[in-house]
Amino acid sequence: SYELTQPPSVSVSPGQTARITCSGDALPEKYAYWYQQKSGQAPVLVIYDDNTRPSGIPERFSGSRSGTVATLTISGAQVEDEADYYCYSTDSSGTHWGVFGGGTKLTVL
Amino acid sequence: EVQLVDSGGGLVQPGGSLRLSCAASGFTVNNNYMSWVRQAPGKGLEWVSIIYTDGFTFYRDSVKGRFTISRDNSKNTLFLQMNSLRAEDTAVYYCARGIVSGAYYFDLWGQGTLVTVSS
């Protein structure tokens, strides 16, 4: 089955740039999406269609995709950005499945 | 206000059944892709099932034949009927609205409802 691979954890100091990667064989054909999930809360969409921010998401969040790797970048990370981040895409083999990466715990301190 | 409200979770014995509900407001369930996503305790997000606007449904392999996704247009509500439940189905279940873009992604989530399968 199709998989998206993320690093388990990323750590930065406040004000630094955090980069979280997501690799998947189908990413050259499919958009990548990113969700932020804070403890005990439902996920929130922070990037869609590779690099577009939904309304209300701070400008410090950006996304990119190159080949089989998508990247979420948080420029000038804030303490309130500490959360789990999940990439998401869909399987390209005709299953119609949604697929989430394993998640990356971002620590900002 | 546009929102989704999940309900129906609880404690059930292995082999038992449970029906989850997701009440939508501010938009029409029938006109959108709708999905269920779950999260086992301390684990990541896992896509479970989706229903398209034309009624086609899809499931991950581990729930195929046991879970059924459906919707009631008169109640503007999404459902997940879960039968033959197993310990590994224990999770918070979220309903989510799907947006079509190439394939689909989720722009709106319910607050989640906890399902615990245990004797």
Interface residues (C-beta under 8 A of the other chain):
Chain A: S1 K30 Y31 Y33 Y35 Q37 A42 P43 V44 L45 Y48 D49 P54 D84 Y86 Y88 S89 T90 T95 H96 W97 G98 V99 F100 G101 G102 G103
Chain B: S35 V37 G44 L45 E46 W47 I50 F56 F58 R60 D61 Y94 I99 S101 G102 A103 Y104 Y105 F106 D107 W109 G110 Q111 G112
